[in-house]
Amino acid sequence: MTKLKLGPIADDKPVKVILELPASVHRDLLTYAELLGRTTAQPIPDPSKLIVPMIQKFMSSDRAFAKARRDHPRSGVPSPERSG
């Protein structure tokens, strides 16, 4: 079985996102949602719900971004490492 980077998607408060995707990216998102639904036994009724976890996963695995955020934190916005 394929090991995907995303796991089950938390049922969270909906967020409205307006975004244009290239058709090929949309097709890939639909395919990813189908595969994730099969591997987690949790159907993904709205593939757009994958966009936020994908972006979060990407940013959390980007070492250059993490270093830059540590070295140059935005004022007033705590980084996850420093919060609560």
N, C-alpha and C positions, 0 to 999 in steps of 0.2 A: 504494500500500500504506500502511496505517496505521502511524504512528510511535508505538510504545508507550514509556512511560517506563522499563519494565523490559526488560532484555536476558536472555540465557541465565542460568539459575539454576545456581549452583555446586552440585555434588554434595557436600554437607557432612554432617557428623555429624547424624543426626536428633535433633530436640528435640521432646519431647512437649508439646503445647499443648492445654489444655482451654478451649474458647471457645464461647460461644453467639453465633451470628450471626442477624440477621433473615433471613427467607427470601429477601427481595429482594437482600440483600448476598451471600448464598450463590449465588444465580443469577448475579449479576454476576461473582463470583469464578470460577465455572465458565466463563462466557463469556470472561472475560479470559484464563484458562488456555488455552482453545481458540484464541483469537486469537494469543496469545504462542507457542503451539506451532506454529502455521502460519507466523508471521513468522520464527521462529528455526530452524525445521526440527528442533526438539527437543521432542517431545511432553512434556506435563506430566501425569504419571500421577496425581499427588496435588495438586490445586489448593491445599490448605492450605499447601503449601510456598511459595506466593507471599506469604503474609501477612507473614513477616519481611522479605523484600526490599522489600515495599510500605511497611512501617512505616519501615524504614531510609531509603528514598528520600524519604518524606514528611519525616522529621526532618532529613535532610541539606539539604533545600530550604527549610526553615522558617527564615527569617532572624532572626525574633524569638527563636526557640529557640536558635540559634547565638549570638546576642548575649548572651542571658541566661546561657547556659552559660559563655561567656567571662567575663562580669562576676561570676558567682556560682558558681564551680566547686565541686562537691561534694568534700569532703575525702576523700582516699584513692582517688578514682576519676579517673584522668587522662582528659582529653578527647582525642579522636582527633588534634587538631592538636598536642598536646603529647607524645603517646606516640611511642616509638621511632623 
